[in-house]
Amino acid sequence: MRVLVIGAGPAGTRCAERLAGRAAVTLVGAEAALPYDRVALGRVLSGEAGSAALITHDARRLRDLGIRYRAATRIVALDRDAGLARTAKGEAISFDRAVIATGSEAVRLKLPGADLPGVFVYRSMADVQAIRRAAAGGGRAAVIGGGLLGLEAAAALSATGMRVTVVHPLGWPMERQLDPAAGALLARQLGATRGLRFAMPAVTEAIEGEAHVTGVRLADGGRIDCDLVVMAVGVRPAVALAREAGLTVARGIVVDDVMRSSDPRILAIGECAEHRGQVCGLVAPARAMAEVAAATLVGDGARYAPRPDPAALKVSGIAVWSAGEVAPPDAEAVLLSDEEAGRYRRLWLRQGRLVGALLYGDTGDAPFYLDLIASGREVAPFRARLPFGAAYRDAA
């Protein structure tokens, strides 16, 4: 069986690795690089590591596994009936089964001036290397977007010596993972330790400049002078290939519990896939999908069952963890905070059960809270001690 895996990110590479030795596997990546750890791109931008340090599978390892790897190979069309994939260079690759693992693509805001030199998105190794070259002379940078990627880019640019302002439309950063109080704590800490400035809430109206970016104009009339702009305003599933091939696409490529698309010969995994109405944005579920897809292709009969996967993050060295529902309006909130020590936790309970948790600074009790959320166990017997963690659960 010839299997073509399209996309060499964590999902595609894991799937190819699991199929190795049980199928003839061709892994194609659109980028001109070996498979690498995208989560660690900030280390390259800051200068902490070179691009080679992020490689997860070098050429020898891929060869030893029996995986045929083709870098800089963009698949532009799939002929499902003929079992052929067409590359941007006009080549044809034959397959019996295909796995689409094209991931997500960075959103570029359609703003006046968005195409000026000095404006970048933050997504790939090539993006990061281009930003690093532009930042070599120092100066001022504006990062549009205060989510995880935006803060990562801002902290890395600060480490290169640039003066960085983060522009974010909400009143606190990382609103998907943090409530307003934890977000405010994070902004203050990043300001104190990294020198970051924040414009929040602030909406970007235009990017100004003639031959090169010179500033960002805000909707309230304000202006941020800068020599470099990084857009980190989110990603969208890369589904163009699947849509043009006639597969069912909603937000992502619609798949069943065994990762099959509307054509059972073609599977989809990772950030480009949509399972039961949900699109994943974390590495752990993407790799879990890859495991199931590989099992499906070799007849091992696994099924994908989403778990309440937590977001375990490090933002410029600050540990942040969240799981379940963050700030649901119909749940009771329990708070434990020590701002001086940089520690904060908020728990959300509904009908005597833990439905969400947010830990900031000290995340050592994360497994304890995740187990309570996943199991749905009653927490009433130790509710008063719940914010203090596992060590206090059974205390008198």
N, C-alpha and C positions, 0 to 999 in steps of 0.2 A: 504494500500500500504506500503510495506516494502522498505525503502530507506537506502542504505549503502553509507555513505560518507567516502571516503578514503583520509585521510589527515586532521590533526587537526590544521592547520595553520589558518591565518585570513580568508581566503576564505572558507575553509571547515567548520570552526566553525560558520561563519556567515550563510552559507547555512543551516546547521543543525538547527541553532536557528530559522531561518525563517520557516522551515518545521515543527518545533515542534508543536504538537497539531493537525496537519493536515495529518501526516503520522507517521508510526512507524519508528523512526530514530535510526540507529546505526552509531556512529561516531568512527572511528578507527584512532589512531595515532601511527606512528612507534616509536616515542620517548617515553621513560618511564617517561613522565611528563604530567601534565594537560595542556590544551591550554594556551599558553603564548605569550607575546608581543615580537616577535623576533627583532623588530626594536630597542628595548631598551637593547639588550644584552650587549652593552658597559658599562652600569651601573653596571652589575654584574661583568664584568671583572675588572673594575676600583675599585671595592669594595664599590661603592656608594650605592648599593642595593643588597639584597640577592635574590636568585632565586624566592622565594615565592612572592616577590613584583611584579614580572612580570606576575603572573597568571591572566588571563583575565576571566576564567570560572572555578570556583572551583567545587569540586564534588557535593556539595549541590545545586549549581545553575544548573548544568547539570541535576541533578536528578529532581529538581523542574520543569524544562522545559520538562521533559519526554524523555530526550535524553539518550540512552544507550551508555556510553563511554567506550572504550577499549583502554587503553594505552599499549605501548610496543607490539603493534600488527602490524606486517608487512605483508601486502598482497603481495603474490608472484605470484598469478595466478588468472585469471578470466575465468570461464566457462560461456560464454554468453548465450549459449543455455539452460543450466541447471539453470542459475541464481544462481551460486555459486561462492564465493570467497574463495581461499585457503590461509591460513596463513603460515608463515614460520615454525610454530609448527605443521603443518599438519591438523589444524582445518578447518572446512567448515562453512561459513556464508552465509545463504540464502538471496536473495534480489529479489525484483521485478524491481527496478531501482537502478542504481549506479551513484554516482558522484565522479569523480576522481579529487582530489585536492592535488596532491602529491608535488606541488611546484617545487623548483629547488634544485639541489645538487651542492655543492662547487666543483670547478675545482681544481684538484691537479696536478701541473706541473710534467711532467715526466722527472725529472732531476736526474742526479747521486746524490745519497745521500738523495733523497726525503723521503725515508722510515726510516731514522735515528731517534732514540729517540730524542725528543726535537723539532720535526717538526710537525706543526699542521695546520689544516684549520680552518677557522672562519665562522661557519654557525649555529650551534645548541647550545642549552644549555649545552649539554655534552661536546662539543668542548670548550666552554668558561670556564667551570669548570676545564677541564684538563689544559688549558692554565694558568689559575689562580694558580693552584697548582704548575705548573712548574715555574711560575714567583715569587713564594713566597720568594725565596732566593735572589731576585734582580739580578743584572748583566746586560748583554747586549742583546738586541733583534733586529732582523731584520724582518721587515714586507715587504713582496714582494707584491707589488700592492699599487698604490696610488689613488685608487678610494675611494668612500665613505666608504665602509667597511674597507678598509685598513687603512684609516686615523682614523676611529673610533677605530679600534684595537690598532693603534699606540698611540693615545692619552690616551686610557685606560691603556695600559701597562706603559706609562710614569707616570701615576698617581699612579701606584704601586711602583714606584721608579726605574724602569728599564731605562737604557739609550737606546734610540730607534732610529734606522735608517730606513727610508722608501726607498725602492728600486723600482723605477718606470721607465718603458721603454720610456716614453715620457718626454718632457722637463718641463712639469707642471702637477700637480695632478688634478684629477677629470675632465678629458678632455671631458667627456660626458655632464657635466653640466656647465663647465667653459671654457671661452676662455683663451688664454695664459696669458693675463695681470691679470685677476682675479685669475687664478691659481697661478701665481707668488706671488700675494698679500697674498693669503691664506698660501702658504708655508712659507713666511716670518713671518706672524703672528703666525703660529703654532710653528715656531722655537723660536720666542720671548716669547710666553706664555706657551708653553708646553715643550720646550727644544728639539723638534724633529729635527733630521738631515735628509737631503734628498740627495739621490744619484740619480740624474736625468740629462739627460736620461741615463739609465743604464740597461743592460740586465743581468739577472742571468744565469750563465752557469752551476753552480754546487753547491751543498751543501756539505760542507766538514766536516770530522770527522770520527772517527772509532766506538767507543762504544756510542758516543753521538755527536750531532752537535757541531762544534767548529767555523764554519764560513761559509760565502757565497762568492763564487768566481764569479767575474763578467767577462763578455765577453771581456772587455778591459784589462784584466789582474789584475785588482784591487781586493782587498779582504776586506771583512767586518767581523771582529771578532764578534762572538755572541754565546750566550749560548742557544738561543731559536729562532726559525724561525716560523713566521706565514705567510701562503699563503693566500692572499686575492685577487685573480686574476680573480674573476668573478664566475658566476654560469651558469649552463645549465639546461633546463627544464628536470624534472624527468619523462621520458616517457617510460621507459623500460616495465613497467606493461602493458601499453596500446599497445605498439608495439607487445609484445608477445601474447596479446589477439586478435591481428589481426585488430586493429583499424587503421584508416588512421593517419599517423604521418608524419609531415614534420620536422620543427624545434621543434614544440610543437604538442600536440594532436589537430588535425584540428576540429574546431567546427563551427556551423552556428550561426545565430543571436540570437537563443534561447538556445545556449550552448550545443546543441546536437552534439555528435560525429558521426562518420559514422555508428554507431549502435544507433538508436534513443532511445534505452533503457538505454544508458550510456551517461552521460554528463561529461564535463570537464570544470574546472574553474581555475582561478588564473594563476600562473606563468608557469604551465605545459600546458596550453591551447594556441592554436594559432587561432586567429580570423582575418580573412581577411588578412592573411600574417603577422600579428603582434603578438608578444609575449609581455605581460606586465611584468613590473618589479617593480611596485609600489603597495602599499596596496590599495589605493582608487579604481583603476580599478578592482583589484582582488575581492574586496567586491562588486562592482557593478555587476560583473559577477555572484557572488554568489546569489545576489538578483534575477537576471533574471533566473538562474537555478531553484531556489526554486519556482518562479512563474510558470515556464514551467511545473514543476512536478505536481503542483496542478491545472493547467489549467487556470491561471490568465492572460496569454497572453502577457507578457512583452517581449521586445526585447532589446538586448544590442547595444548601440550606443556609440562608443568610443568618448570621449571628449578630448580636448587639455589639459589633466591633467598636471599640473605643478609639478616640483620637488621642494618641499618645505623642505629644509633640515637644520639641525643644526649640524655643524661640530665643535665639541669641544666648543660649545657655540656661534659659529659664524654663523649668519643666512645667508643662501644662497638660492636663489630662481631662477628658470628658467622655461620658458614655450615656446612652439612653437619651431622654428628652431634656434639652437644656432650656430652662425658663418657660415651661408650659404654663399657660395662664390659669389652668384649672387645678394646679397642684399646690400643695403646701410647701413652702421653702424653709429649710433649716440652715442657719448660717454659723460658721466659725471663722473668725478673721483675726489675724495679727499682722497689720500692715507694716509695722516697724520691722518685723522679721521677714516680711515678704511672703507670708503664707496666708492662704485663703481657701476655703472650701464651702460649697453650697450644695445642698442635697434637696431633691424634690420628691415628695411623697404623695401618693394618691391611694386612698382607701387602705391605709396602713402598710403600703408596700412602696419600696424604693423604685422610682421610675426614671430617675436621672441623677447624675452627679458631676460636679465640676471641682477639680483639685488644681491649685495653683501654688507653685513653689515646692511643696512637699507632696509627692505623689506616691509615697510608699504604700498607702492603703488602697491603691487602685484595684488590685485583684479582689480584695474583700468587697468593695462596692460593686464591681462588675458581676461577681457571683450573685449578690443580692438582686441586682437588676435582672439578670438572666433567669434566675430561678423563680422570681416572683414571691419569695418567702415573706411571711409576715414579720415586720420589724417592730411591732408595738411593744413586745416584752423588753426591748432595750432601746426604745426610741430616744430617750433622753441622753443616752451614751453614744448614739449612732455617729454624731459628727467627730468623735474622738478616735474612731477607727476600730480595727479588729481587736486590739489589745484591751479595749475597755468594754467589749460587747458583753462579756460574762461577769464583769465586776459587780460586786455587791452594791 
